[in-house]
């Protein structure tokens, strides 16, 4: 199944995204399986696609993101 606007991510990209999301959830004390974490993951993907493409940059951007 293909989703509109979906992107293909390399294994390295997924590692960056998951690492930042895991750290963000740990800091916020949020369960990785929660709806809030799912929303944060969506925001992280958008940030990643905007150029925050290292774990450090992505985590910093997530910390400053007002929507999550």
mmCIF file as Biopython writes it, N, C-alpha, C and O atoms, coordinates in Angstrom:
data_model
#
loop_
_atom_site.group_PDB
_atom_site.id
_atom_site.type_symbol
_atom_site.label_atom_id
_atom_site.label_alt_id
_atom_site.label_comp_id
_atom_site.label_asym_id
_atom_site.label_entity_id
_atom_site.label_seq_id
_atom_site.pdbx_PDB_ins_code
_atom_site.Cartn_x
_atom_site.Cartn_y
_atom_site.Cartn_z
_atom_site.occupancy
_atom_site.B_iso_or_equiv
_atom_site.auth_seq_id
_atom_site.auth_asym_id
_atom_site.pdbx_PDB_model_num
ATOM 1   N N  . UNK A ? 1  ? 0.847  -1.164 0.000  1.0 0.0 1  A 1 
ATOM 2   C CA . UNK A ? 1  ? 0.000  0.000  0.000  1.0 0.0 1  A 1 
ATOM 3   C C  . UNK A ? 1  ? 0.896  1.232  0.000  1.0 0.0 1  A 1 
ATOM 4   O O  . UNK A ? 1  ? 1.874  1.293  0.745  1.0 0.0 1  A 1 
ATOM 5   N N  . UNK A ? 2  ? 0.565  2.201  -0.826 1.0 0.0 2  A 1 
ATOM 6   C CA . UNK A ? 2  ? 1.327  3.427  -0.917 1.0 0.0 2  A 1 
ATOM 7   C C  . UNK A ? 2  ? 0.503  4.570  -0.355 1.0 0.0 2  A 1 
ATOM 8   O O  . UNK A ? 2  ? -0.686 4.695  -0.648 1.0 0.0 2  A 1 
ATOM 9   N N  . UNK A ? 3  ? 1.137  5.396  0.448  1.0 0.0 3  A 1 
ATOM 10  C CA . UNK A ? 3  ? 0.458  6.549  1.026  1.0 0.0 3  A 1 
ATOM 11  C C  . UNK A ? 3  ? 0.873  7.795  0.272  1.0 0.0 3  A 1 
ATOM 12  O O  . UNK A ? 3  ? 2.034  7.934  -0.115 1.0 0.0 3  A 1 
ATOM 13  N N  . UNK A ? 4  ? -0.063 8.699  0.062  1.0 0.0 4  A 1 
ATOM 14  C CA . UNK A ? 4  ? 0.247  9.959  -0.602 1.0 0.0 4  A 1 
ATOM 15  C C  . UNK A ? 4  ? 1.261  10.729 0.229  1.0 0.0 4  A 1 
ATOM 16  O O  . UNK A ? 4  ? 1.115  10.848 1.445  1.0 0.0 4  A 1 
ATOM 17  N N  . UNK A ? 5  ? 2.280  11.248 -0.427 1.0 0.0 5  A 1 
ATOM 18  C CA . UNK A ? 5  ? 3.278  12.044 0.269  1.0 0.0 5  A 1 
ATOM 19  C C  . UNK A ? 5  ? 4.287  11.225 1.051  1.0 0.0 5  A 1 
ATOM 20  O O  . UNK A ? 5  ? 5.103  11.784 1.784  1.0 0.0 5  A 1 
ATOM 21  N N  . UNK A ? 6  ? 4.244  9.920  0.907  1.0 0.0 6  A 1 
ATOM 22  C CA . UNK A ? 6  ? 5.181  9.103  1.673  1.0 0.0 6  A 1 
ATOM 23  C C  . UNK A ? 6  ? 6.569  9.187  1.053  1.0 0.0 6  A 1 
ATOM 24  O O  . UNK A ? 6  ? 6.714  9.497  -0.129 1.0 0.0 6  A 1 
ATOM 25  N N  . UNK A ? 7  ? 7.572  8.911  1.852  1.0 0.0 7  A 1 
ATOM 26  C CA . UNK A ? 7  ? 8.952  8.954  1.410  1.0 0.0 7  A 1 
ATOM 27  C C  . UNK A ? 7  ? 9.604  7.620  1.696  1.0 0.0 7  A 1 
ATOM 28  O O  . UNK A ? 7  ? 9.134  6.840  2.524  1.0 0.0 7  A 1 
ATOM 29  N N  . UNK A ? 8  ? 10.681 7.377  1.004  1.0 0.0 8  A 1 
ATOM 30  C CA . UNK A ? 8  ? 11.464 6.185  1.256  1.0 0.0 8  A 1 
ATOM 31  C C  . UNK A ? 8  ? 12.637 6.599  2.134  1.0 0.0 8  A 1 
ATOM 32  O O  . UNK A ? 8  ? 13.363 7.540  1.811  1.0 0.0 8  A 1 
ATOM 33  N N  . UNK A ? 9  ? 12.817 5.896  3.237  1.0 0.0 9  A 1 
ATOM 34  C CA . UNK A ? 9  ? 13.892 6.189  4.160  1.0 0.0 9  A 1 
ATOM 35  C C  . UNK A ? 9  ? 14.884 5.038  4.155  1.0 0.0 9  A 1 
ATOM 36  O O  . UNK A ? 9  ? 14.498 3.870  4.111  1.0 0.0 9  A 1 
ATOM 37  N N  . UNK A ? 10 ? 16.160 5.378  4.201  1.0 0.0 10 A 1 
ATOM 38  C CA . UNK A ? 10 ? 17.203 4.360  4.279  1.0 0.0 10 A 1 
ATOM 39  C C  . UNK A ? 10 ? 17.244 3.801  5.704  1.0 0.0 10 A 1 
ATOM 40  O O  . UNK A ? 10 ? 16.701 4.416  6.623  1.0 0.0 10 A 1 
ATOM 41  N N  . UNK A ? 11 ? 17.874 2.659  5.893  1.0 0.0 11 A 1 
ATOM 42  C CA . UNK A ? 11 ? 18.018 2.130  7.254  1.0 0.0 11 A 1 
ATOM 43  C C  . UNK A ? 11 ? 18.719 3.124  8.187  1.0 0.0 11 A 1 
ATOM 44  O O  . UNK A ? 11 ? 18.395 3.194  9.372  1.0 0.0 11 A 1 
ATOM 45  N N  . UNK A ? 12 ? 19.672 3.887  7.660  1.0 0.0 12 A 1 
ATOM 46  C CA . UNK A ? 12 ? 20.369 4.886  8.475  1.0 0.0 12 A 1 
ATOM 47  C C  . UNK A ? 12 ? 19.417 6.007  8.891  1.0 0.0 12 A 1 
ATOM 48  O O  . UNK A ? 12 ? 19.476 6.496  10.019 1.0 0.0 12 A 1 
ATOM 49  N N  . UNK A ? 13 ? 18.542 6.407  7.969  1.0 0.0 13 A 1 
ATOM 50  C CA . UNK A ? 13 ? 17.549 7.433  8.287  1.0 0.0 13 A 1 
ATOM 51  C C  . UNK A ? 13 ? 16.630 6.967  9.413  1.0 0.0 13 A 1 
ATOM 52  O O  . UNK A ? 13 ? 16.331 7.722  10.338 1.0 0.0 13 A 1 
ATOM 53  N N  . UNK A ? 14 ? 16.191 5.724  9.325  1.0 0.0 14 A 1 
ATOM 54  C CA . UNK A ? 14 ? 15.307 5.166  10.342 1.0 0.0 14 A 1 
ATOM 55  C C  . UNK A ? 14 ? 16.015 5.122  11.691 1.0 0.0 14 A 1 
ATOM 56  O O  . UNK A ? 14 ? 15.402 5.386  12.726 1.0 0.0 14 A 1 
ATOM 57  N N  . UNK A ? 15 ? 17.291 4.793  11.681 1.0 0.0 15 A 1 
ATOM 58  C CA . UNK A ? 15 ? 18.075 4.763  12.923 1.0 0.0 15 A 1 
ATOM 59  C C  . UNK A ? 15 ? 18.145 6.154  13.546 1.0 0.0 15 A 1 
ATOM 60  O O  . UNK A ? 15 ? 17.998 6.295  14.760 1.0 0.0 15 A 1 
ATOM 61  N N  . UNK A ? 16 ? 18.366 7.177  12.731 1.0 0.0 16 A 1 
ATOM 62  C CA . UNK A ? 16 ? 18.408 8.564  13.226 1.0 0.0 16 A 1 
ATOM 63  C C  . UNK A ? 16 ? 17.047 8.938  13.808 1.0 0.0 16 A 1 
ATOM 64  O O  . UNK A ? 16 ? 16.968 9.454  14.924 1.0 0.0 16 A 1 
ATOM 65  N N  . UNK A ? 17 ? 15.985 8.683  13.063 1.0 0.0 17 A 1 
ATOM 66  C CA . UNK A ? 17 ? 14.636 9.025  13.511 1.0 0.0 17 A 1 
ATOM 67  C C  . UNK A ? 17 ? 14.275 8.303  14.802 1.0 0.0 17 A 1 
ATOM 68  O O  . UNK A ? 17 ? 13.783 8.922  15.746 1.0 0.0 17 A 1 
ATOM 69  N N  . UNK A ? 18 ? 14.515 7.010  14.845 1.0 0.0 18 A 1 
ATOM 70  C CA . UNK A ? 18 ? 14.144 6.227  16.026 1.0 0.0 18 A 1 
ATOM 71  C C  . UNK A ? 18 ? 14.981 6.625  17.233 1.0 0.0 18 A 1 
ATOM 72  O O  . UNK A ? 18 ? 14.461 6.700  18.346 1.0 0.0 18 A 1 
ATOM 73  N N  . UNK A ? 19 ? 16.252 6.878  17.030 1.0 0.0 19 A 1 
ATOM 74  C CA . UNK A ? 19 ? 17.117 7.281  18.136 1.0 0.0 19 A 1 
ATOM 75  C C  . UNK A ? 19 ? 16.661 8.582  18.764 1.0 0.0 19 A 1 
ATOM 76  O O  . UNK A ? 19 ? 16.591 8.699  19.988 1.0 0.0 19 A 1 
ATOM 77  N N  . UNK A ? 20 ? 16.350 9.568  17.918 1.0 0.0 20 A 1 
ATOM 78  C CA . UNK A ? 20 ? 15.883 10.860 18.434 1.0 0.0 20 A 1 
ATOM 79  C C  . UNK A ? 20 ? 14.534 10.704 19.125 1.0 0.0 20 A 1 
ATOM 80  O O  . UNK A ? 20 ? 14.310 11.283 20.188 1.0 0.0 20 A 1 
ATOM 81  N N  . UNK A ? 21 ? 13.636 9.927  18.530 1.0 0.0 21 A 1 
ATOM 82  C CA . UNK A ? 21 ? 12.323 9.731  19.132 1.0 0.0 21 A 1 
ATOM 83  C C  . UNK A ? 21 ? 12.434 8.998  20.470 1.0 0.0 21 A 1 
ATOM 84  O O  . UNK A ? 21 ? 11.760 9.362  21.433 1.0 0.0 21 A 1 
ATOM 85  N N  . UNK A ? 22 ? 13.267 7.984  20.534 1.0 0.0 22 A 1 
ATOM 86  C CA . UNK A ? 22 ? 13.465 7.264  21.799 1.0 0.0 22 A 1 
ATOM 87  C C  . UNK A ? 22 ? 13.971 8.199  22.897 1.0 0.0 22 A 1 
ATOM 88  O O  . UNK A ? 22 ? 13.469 8.174  24.020 1.0 0.0 22 A 1 
ATOM 89  N N  . UNK A ? 23 ? 14.962 9.018  22.569 1.0 0.0 23 A 1 
ATOM 90  C CA . UNK A ? 23 ? 15.515 9.943  23.561 1.0 0.0 23 A 1 
ATOM 91  C C  . UNK A ? 23 ? 14.475 10.979 23.982 1.0 0.0 23 A 1 
ATOM 92  O O  . UNK A ? 23 ? 14.366 11.306 25.163 1.0 0.0 23 A 1 
ATOM 93  N N  . UNK A ? 24 ? 13.710 11.497 23.016 1.0 0.0 24 A 1 
ATOM 94  C CA . UNK A ? 24 ? 12.686 12.495 23.305 1.0 0.0 24 A 1 
ATOM 95  C C  . UNK A ? 24 ? 11.624 11.894 24.230 1.0 0.0 24 A 1 
ATOM 96  O O  . UNK A ? 24 ? 11.223 12.523 25.209 1.0 0.0 24 A 1 
ATOM 97  N N  . UNK A ? 25 ? 11.175 10.682 23.918 1.0 0.0 25 A 1 
ATOM 98  C CA . UNK A ? 25 ? 10.169 10.014 24.759 1.0 0.0 25 A 1 
ATOM 99  C C  . UNK A ? 25 ? 10.707 9.760  26.164 1.0 0.0 25 A 1 
ATOM 100 O O  . UNK A ? 25 ? 9.978  9.922  27.142 1.0 0.0 25 A 1 
ATOM 101 N N  . UNK A ? 26 ? 11.960 9.370  26.272 1.0 0.0 26 A 1 
ATOM 102 C CA . UNK A ? 26 ? 12.572 9.139  27.574 1.0 0.0 26 A 1 
ATOM 103 C C  . UNK A ? 26 ? 12.609 10.433 28.379 1.0 0.0 26 A 1 
ATOM 104 O O  . UNK A ? 26 ? 12.266 10.441 29.561 1.0 0.0 26 A 1 
ATOM 105 N N  . UNK A ? 27 ? 13.022 11.519 27.744 1.0 0.0 27 A 1 
ATOM 106 C CA . UNK A ? 27 ? 13.076 12.816 28.427 1.0 0.0 27 A 1 
ATOM 107 C C  . UNK A ? 27 ? 11.697 13.264 28.893 1.0 0.0 27 A 1 
ATOM 108 O O  . UNK A ? 27 ? 11.546 13.806 29.988 1.0 0.0 27 A 1 
ATOM 109 N N  . UNK A ? 28 ? 10.693 13.033 28.053 1.0 0.0 28 A 1 
ATOM 110 C CA . UNK A ? 28 ? 9.328  13.479 28.358 1.0 0.0 28 A 1 
ATOM 111 C C  . UNK A ? 28 ? 8.543  12.462 29.186 1.0 0.0 28 A 1 
ATOM 112 O O  . UNK A ? 28 ? 7.414  12.719 29.603 1.0 0.0 28 A 1 
ATOM 113 N N  . UNK A ? 29 ? 9.166  11.298 29.416 1.0 0.0 29 A 1 
ATOM 114 C CA . UNK A ? 29 ? 8.515  10.194 30.138 1.0 0.0 29 A 1 
ATOM 115 C C  . UNK A ? 29 ? 7.209  9.789  29.466 1.0 0.0 29 A 1 
ATOM 116 O O  . UNK A ? 29 ? 6.161  9.666  30.100 1.0 0.0 29 A 1 
ATOM 117 N N  . UNK A ? 30 ? 7.317  9.588  28.159 1.0 0.0 30 A 1 
ATOM 118 C CA . UNK A ? 30 ? 6.174  9.202  27.332 1.0 0.0 30 A 1 
ATOM 119 C C  . UNK A ? 30 ? 6.420  7.798  26.791 1.0 0.0 30 A 1 
ATOM 120 O O  . UNK A ? 30 ? 7.516  7.484  26.326 1.0 0.0 30 A 1 
ATOM 121 N N  . UNK A ? 31 ? 5.395  6.961  26.855 1.0 0.0 31 A 1 
ATOM 122 C CA . UNK A ? 31 ? 5.472  5.609  26.306 1.0 0.0 31 A 1 
ATOM 123 C C  . UNK A ? 31 ? 5.598  5.690  24.785 1.0 0.0 31 A 1 
ATOM 124 O O  . UNK A ? 31 ? 4.818  6.377  24.126 1.0 0.0 31 A 1 
ATOM 125 N N  . UNK A ? 32 ? 6.583  4.987  24.238 1.0 0.0 32 A 1 
ATOM 126 C CA . UNK A ? 32 ? 6.845  5.004  22.799 1.0 0.0 32 A 1 
ATOM 127 C C  . UNK A ? 32 ? 5.637  4.518  22.000 1.0 0.0 32 A 1 
ATOM 128 O O  . UNK A ? 32 ? 5.524  4.820  20.812 1.0 0.0 32 A 1 
ATOM 129 N N  . UNK A ? 33 ? 4.741  3.774  22.631 1.0 0.0 33 A 1 
ATOM 130 C CA . UNK A ? 33 ? 3.552  3.238  21.946 1.0 0.0 33 A 1 
ATOM 131 C C  . UNK A ? 33 ? 2.320  4.126  22.113 1.0 0.0 33 A 1 
ATOM 132 O O  . UNK A ? 33 ? 1.231  3.762  21.670 1.0 0.0 33 A 1 
ATOM 133 N N  . UNK A ? 34 ? 2.482  5.277  22.742 1.0 0.0 34 A 1 
ATOM 134 C CA . UNK A ? 34 ? 1.342  6.158  23.004 1.0 0.0 34 A 1 
ATOM 135 C C  . UNK A ? 34 ? 0.990  6.999  21.774 1.0 0.0 34 A 1 
ATOM 136 O O  . UNK A ? 34 ? 1.773  7.123  20.833 1.0 0.0 34 A 1 
ATOM 137 N N  . UNK A ? 35 ? -0.198 7.562  21.816 1.0 0.0 35 A 1 
ATOM 138 C CA . UNK A ? 35 ? -0.640 8.460  20.748 1.0 0.0 35 A 1 
ATOM 139 C C  . UNK A ? 35 ? 0.244  9.701  20.688 1.0 0.0 35 A 1 
ATOM 140 O O  . UNK A ? 35 ? 0.517  10.219 19.605 1.0 0.0 35 A 1 
ATOM 141 N N  . UNK A ? 36 ? 0.690  10.176 21.842 1.0 0.0 36 A 1 
ATOM 142 C CA . UNK A ? 36 ? 1.562  11.353 21.882 1.0 0.0 36 A 1 
ATOM 143 C C  . UNK A ? 36 ? 2.899  11.064 21.190 1.0 0.0 36 A 1 
ATOM 144 O O  . UNK A ? 36 ? 3.429  11.916 20.476 1.0 0.0 36 A 1 
ATOM 145 N N  . UNK A ? 37 ? 3.436  9.868  21.403 1.0 0.0 37 A 1 
ATOM 146 C CA . UNK A ? 37 ? 4.683  9.487  20.739 1.0 0.0 37 A 1 
ATOM 147 C C  . UNK A ? 37 ? 4.465  9.341  19.235 1.0 0.0 37 A 1 
ATOM 148 O O  . UNK A ? 37 ? 5.343  9.682  18.442 1.0 0.0 37 A 1 
ATOM 149 N N  . UNK A ? 38 ? 3.309  8.840  18.848 1.0 0.0 38 A 1 
ATOM 150 C CA . UNK A ? 38 ? 2.999  8.716  17.425 1.0 0.0 38 A 1 
ATOM 151 C C  . UNK A ? 38 ? 2.941  10.099 16.773 1.0 0.0 38 A 1 
ATOM 152 O O  . UNK A ? 38 ? 3.445  10.288 15.666 1.0 0.0 38 A 1 
ATOM 153 N N  . UNK A ? 39 ? 2.330  11.054 17.457 1.0 0.0 39 A 1 
ATOM 154 C CA . UNK A ? 39 ? 2.274  12.425 16.961 1.0 0.0 39 A 1 
ATOM 155 C C  . UNK A ? 39 ? 3.682  13.011 16.864 1.0 0.0 39 A 1 
ATOM 156 O O  . UNK A ? 39 ? 4.017  13.680 15.886 1.0 0.0 39 A 1 
ATOM 157 N N  . UNK A ? 40 ? 4.497  12.757 17.876 1.0 0.0 40 A 1 
ATOM 158 C CA . UNK A ? 40 ? 5.880  13.239 17.881 1.0 0.0 40 A 1 
ATOM 159 C C  . UNK A ? 40 ? 6.675  12.611 16.740 1.0 0.0 40 A 1 
ATOM 160 O O  . UNK A ? 40 ? 7.521  13.273 16.138 1.0 0.0 40 A 1 
ATOM 161 N N  . UNK A ? 41 ? 6.413  11.351 16.440 1.0 0.0 41 A 1 
ATOM 162 C CA . UNK A ? 41 ? 7.101  10.680 15.341 1.0 0.0 41 A 1 
ATOM 163 C C  . UNK A ? 41 ? 6.760  11.348 14.012 1.0 0.0 41 A 1 
ATOM 164 O O  . UNK A ? 41 ? 7.627  11.526 13.157 1.0 0.0 41 A 1 
ATOM 165 N N  . UNK A ? 42 ? 5.500  11.713 13.848 1.0 0.0 42 A 1 
ATOM 166 C CA . UNK A ? 42 ? 5.086  12.412 12.636 1.0 0.0 42 A 1 
ATOM 167 C C  . UNK A ? 42 ? 5.810  13.755 12.525 1.0 0.0 42 A 1 
ATOM 168 O O  . UNK A ? 42 ? 6.286  14.122 11.451 1.0 0.0 42 A 1 
ATOM 169 N N  . UNK A ? 43 ? 5.888  14.477 13.630 1.0 0.0 43 A 1 
ATOM 170 C CA . UNK A ? 43 ? 6.607  15.754 13.642 1.0 0.0 43 A 1 
ATOM 171 C C  . UNK A ? 43 ? 8.087  15.526 13.343 1.0 0.0 43 A 1 
ATOM 172 O O  . UNK A ? 43 ? 8.696  16.299 12.604 1.0 0.0 43 A 1 
ATOM 173 N N  . UNK A ? 44 ? 8.664  14.476 13.909 1.0 0.0 44 A 1 
ATOM 174 C CA . UNK A ? 44 ? 10.088 14.177 13.694 1.0 0.0 44 A 1 
ATOM 175 C C  . UNK A ? 44 ? 10.367 13.895 12.226 1.0 0.0 44 A 1 
ATOM 176 O O  . UNK A ? 44 ? 11.397 14.317 11.700 1.0 0.0 44 A 1 
ATOM 177 N N  . UNK A ? 45 ? 9.471  13.192 11.565 1.0 0.0 45 A 1 
ATOM 178 C CA . UNK A ? 45 ? 9.651  12.905 10.137 1.0 0.0 45 A 1 
ATOM 179 C C  . UNK A ? 45 ? 9.658  14.216 9.350  1.0 0.0 45 A 1 
ATOM 180 O O  . UNK A ? 45 ? 10.495 14.410 8.469  1.0 0.0 45 A 1 
ATOM 181 N N  . UNK A ? 46 ? 8.734  15.102 9.667  1.0 0.0 46 A 1 
ATOM 182 C CA . UNK A ? 46 ? 8.704  16.399 8.994  1.0 0.0 46 A 1 
ATOM 183 C C  . UNK A ? 46 ? 9.973  17.195 9.229  1.0 0.0 46 A 1 
ATOM 184 O O  . UNK A ? 46 ? 10.517 17.794 8.302  1.0 0.0 46 A 1 
ATOM 185 N N  . UNK A ? 47 ? 10.443 17.203 10.462 1.0 0.0 47 A 1 
ATOM 186 C CA . UNK A ? 47 ? 11.682 17.906 10.780 1.0 0.0 47 A 1 
ATOM 187 C C  . UNK A ? 47 ? 12.868 17.289 10.048 1.0 0.0 47 A 1 
ATOM 188 O O  . UNK A ? 47 ? 13.721 18.000 9.516  1.0 0.0 47 A 1 
ATOM 189 N N  . UNK A ? 48 ? 12.912 15.966 10.026 1.0 0.0 48 A 1 
ATOM 190 C CA . UNK A ? 48 ? 13.986 15.250 9.332  1.0 0.0 48 A 1 
ATOM 191 C C  . UNK A ? 48 ? 14.008 15.648 7.856  1.0 0.0 48 A 1 
ATOM 192 O O  . UNK A ? 48 ? 15.068 15.921 7.293  1.0 0.0 48 A 1 
ATOM 193 N N  . UNK A ? 49 ? 12.842 15.677 7.245  1.0 0.0 49 A 1 
ATOM 194 C CA . UNK A ? 49 ? 12.748 16.033 5.831  1.0 0.0 49 A 1 
ATOM 195 C C  . UNK A ? 49 ? 13.080 17.502 5.590  1.0 0.0 49 A 1 
ATOM 196 O O  . UNK A ? 49 ? 13.391 17.890 4.463  1.0 0.0 49 A 1 
ATOM 197 N N  . UNK A ? 50 ? 13.017 18.317 6.633  1.0 0.0 50 A 1 
ATOM 198 C CA . UNK A ? 50 ? 13.359 19.741 6.525  1.0 0.0 50 A 1 
ATOM 199 C C  . UNK A ? 50 ? 14.845 19.999 6.730  1.0 0.0 50 A 1 
ATOM 200 O O  . UNK A ? 50 ? 15.285 21.148 6.673  1.0 0.0 50 A 1 
ATOM 201 N N  . UNK A ? 51 ? 15.624 18.946 6.968  1.0 0.0 51 A 1 
ATOM 202 C CA . UNK A ? 51 ? 17.064 19.121 7.067  1.0 0.0 51 A 1 
ATOM 203 C C  . UNK A ? 51 ? 17.677 18.779 8.405  1.0 0.0 51 A 1 
ATOM 204 O O  . UNK A ? 51 ? 18.899 18.809 8.542  1.0 0.0 51 A 1 
ATOM 205 N N  . UNK A ? 52 ? 16.869 18.456 9.391  1.0 0.0 52 A 1 
ATOM 206 C CA . UNK A ? 52 ? 17.405 18.032 10.693 1.0 0.0 52 A 1 
ATOM 207 C C  . UNK A ? 52 ? 17.702 16.538 10.592 1.0 0.0 52 A 1 
ATOM 208 O O  . UNK A ? 52 ? 16.949 15.706 11.098 1.0 0.0 52 A 1 
ATOM 209 N N  . UNK A ? 53 ? 18.802 16.217 9.937  1.0 0.0 53 A 1 
ATOM 210 C CA . UNK A ? 53 ? 19.051 14.837 9.530  1.0 0.0 53 A 1 
ATOM 211 C C  . UNK A ? 53 ? 20.138 14.112 10.318 1.0 0.0 53 A 1 
ATOM 212 O O  . UNK A ? 53 ? 20.673 13.103 9.860  1.0 0.0 53 A 1 
ATOM 213 N N  . UNK A ? 54 ? 20.466 14.629 11.507 1.0 0.0 54 A 1 
ATOM 214 C CA . UNK A ? 54 ? 21.312 13.873 12.429 1.0 0.0 54 A 1 
ATOM 215 C C  . UNK A ? 54 ? 20.528 13.731 13.727 1.0 0.0 54 A 1 
ATOM 216 O O  . UNK A ? 54 ? 19.617 14.514 13.998 1.0 0.0 54 A 1 
ATOM 217 N N  . UNK A ? 55 ? 20.881 12.743 14.516 1.0 0.0 55 A 1 
ATOM 218 C CA . UNK A ? 55 ? 20.166 12.528 15.778 1.0 0.0 55 A 1 
ATOM 219 C C  . UNK A ? 55 ? 20.221 13.762 16.664 1.0 0.0 55 A 1 
ATOM 220 O O  . UNK A ? 55 ? 19.224 14.127 17.286 1.0 0.0 55 A 1 
ATOM 221 N N  . UNK A ? 56 ? 21.378 14.403 16.724 1.0 0.0 56 A 1 
ATOM 222 C CA . UNK A ? 56 ? 21.550 15.572 17.582 1.0 0.0 56 A 1 
ATOM 223 C C  . UNK A ? 56 ? 20.686 16.742 17.108 1.0 0.0 56 A 1 
ATOM 224 O O  . UNK A ? 56 ? 19.986 17.367 17.905 1.0 0.0 56 A 1 
ATOM 225 N N  . UNK A ? 57 ? 20.740 17.032 15.806 1.0 0.0 57 A 1 
ATOM 226 C CA . UNK A ? 57 ? 19.938 18.131 15.259 1.0 0.0 57 A 1 
ATOM 227 C C  . UNK A ? 57 ? 18.447 17.843 15.396 1.0 0.0 57 A 1 
ATOM 228 O O  . UNK A ? 57 ? 17.662 18.724 15.746 1.0 0.0 57 A 1 
ATOM 229 N N  . UNK A ? 58 ? 18.074 16.618 15.120 1.0 0.0 58 A 1 
ATOM 230 C CA . UNK A ? 58 ? 16.657 16.252 15.179 1.0 0.0 58 A 1 
ATOM 231 C C  . UNK A ? 58 ? 16.130 16.330 16.608 1.0 0.0 58 A 1 
ATOM 232 O O  . UNK A ? 58 ? 15.046 16.867 16.838 1.0 0.0 58 A 1 
ATOM 233 N N  . UNK A ? 59 ? 16.871 15.809 17.555 1.0 0.0 59 A 1 
ATOM 234 C CA . UNK A ? 59 ? 16.446 15.859 18.951 1.0 0.0 59 A 1 
ATOM 235 C C  . UNK A ? 59 ? 16.339 17.316 19.424 1.0 0.0 59 A 1 
ATOM 236 O O  . UNK A ? 59 ? 15.388 17.668 20.122 1.0 0.0 59 A 1 
ATOM 237 N N  . UNK A ? 60 ? 17.287 18.148 19.056 1.0 0.0 60 A 1 
ATOM 238 C CA . UNK A ? 60 ? 17.233 19.558 19.439 1.0 0.0 60 A 1 
ATOM 239 C C  . UNK A ? 60 ? 16.003 20.228 18.839 1.0 0.0 60 A 1 
ATOM 240 O O  . UNK A ? 60 ? 15.337 21.015 19.513 1.0 0.0 60 A 1 
ATOM 241 N N  . UNK A ? 61 ? 15.698 19.928 17.597 1.0 0.0 61 A 1 
ATOM 242 C CA . UNK A ? 61 ? 14.521 20.505 16.940 1.0 0.0 61 A 1 
ATOM 243 C C  . UNK A ? 61 ? 13.226 19.995 17.597 1.0 0.0 61 A 1 
ATOM 244 O O  . UNK A ? 61 ? 12.263 20.746 17.753 1.0 0.0 61 A 1 
ATOM 245 N N  . UNK A ? 62 ? 13.219 18.731 17.972 1.0 0.0 62 A 1 
ATOM 246 C CA . UNK A ? 62 ? 12.035 18.185 18.648 1.0 0.0 62 A 1 
ATOM 247 C C  . UNK A ? 62 ? 11.824 18.853 20.009 1.0 0.0 62 A 1 
ATOM 248 O O  . UNK A ? 62 ? 10.692 19.128 20.406 1.0 0.0 62 A 1 
ATOM 249 N N  . UNK A ? 63 ? 12.905 19.107 20.703 1.0 0.0 63 A 1 
ATOM 250 C CA . UNK A ? 63 ? 12.803 19.770 22.014 1.0 0.0 63 A 1 
ATOM 251 C C  . UNK A ? 63 ? 12.210 21.170 21.885 1.0 0.0 63 A 1 
ATOM 252 O O  . UNK A ? 63 ? 11.503 21.632 22.781 1.0 0.0 63 A 1 
ATOM 253 N N  . UNK A ? 64 ? 12.495 21.842 20.776 1.0 0.0 64 A 1 
ATOM 254 C CA . UNK A ? 64 ? 12.025 23.208 20.579 1.0 0.0 64 A 1 
ATOM 255 C C  . UNK A ? 64 ? 10.687 23.293 19.854 1.0 0.0 64 A 1 
ATOM 256 O O  . UNK A ? 64 ? 10.081 24.363 19.798 1.0 0.0 64 A 1 
ATOM 257 N N  . UNK A ? 65 ? 10.227 22.190 19.306 1.0 0.0 65 A 1 
ATOM 258 C CA . UNK A ? 65 ? 8.971  22.161 18.540 1.0 0.0 65 A 1 
ATOM 259 C C  . UNK A ? 65 ? 7.802  22.461 19.468 1.0 0.0 65 A 1 
ATOM 260 O O  . UNK A ? 65 ? 7.637  21.798 20.492 1.0 0.0 65 A 1 
ATOM 261 N N  . UNK A ? 66 ? 7.013  23.426 19.131 1.0 0.0 66 A 1 
ATOM 262 C CA . UNK A ? 66 ? 5.919  23.852 20.014 1.0 0.0 66 A 1 
ATOM 263 C C  . UNK A ? 66 ? 4.703  22.933 19.952 1.0 0.0 66 A 1 
ATOM 264 O O  . UNK A ? 66 ? 3.881  22.932 20.868 1.0 0.0 66 A 1 
ATOM 265 N N  . UNK A ? 67 ? 4.585  22.159 18.888 1.0 0.0 67 A 1 
ATOM 266 C CA . UNK A ? 67 ? 3.414  21.306 18.728 1.0 0.0 67 A 1 
ATOM 267 C C  . UNK A ? 67 ? 3.484  19.973 19.442 1.0 0.0 67 A 1 
ATOM 268 O O  . UNK A ? 67 ? 2.484  19.264 19.551 1.0 0.0 67 A 1 
ATOM 269 N N  . UNK A ? 68 ? 4.670  19.633 19.930 1.0 0.0 68 A 1 
ATOM 270 C CA . UNK A ? 68 ? 4.799  18.325 20.601 1.0 0.0 68 A 1 
ATOM 271 C C  . UNK A ? 68 ? 5.345  18.498 21.998 1.0 0.0 68 A 1 
ATOM 272 O O  . UNK A ? 68 ? 5.523  17.516 22.717 1.0 0.0 68 A 1 
#
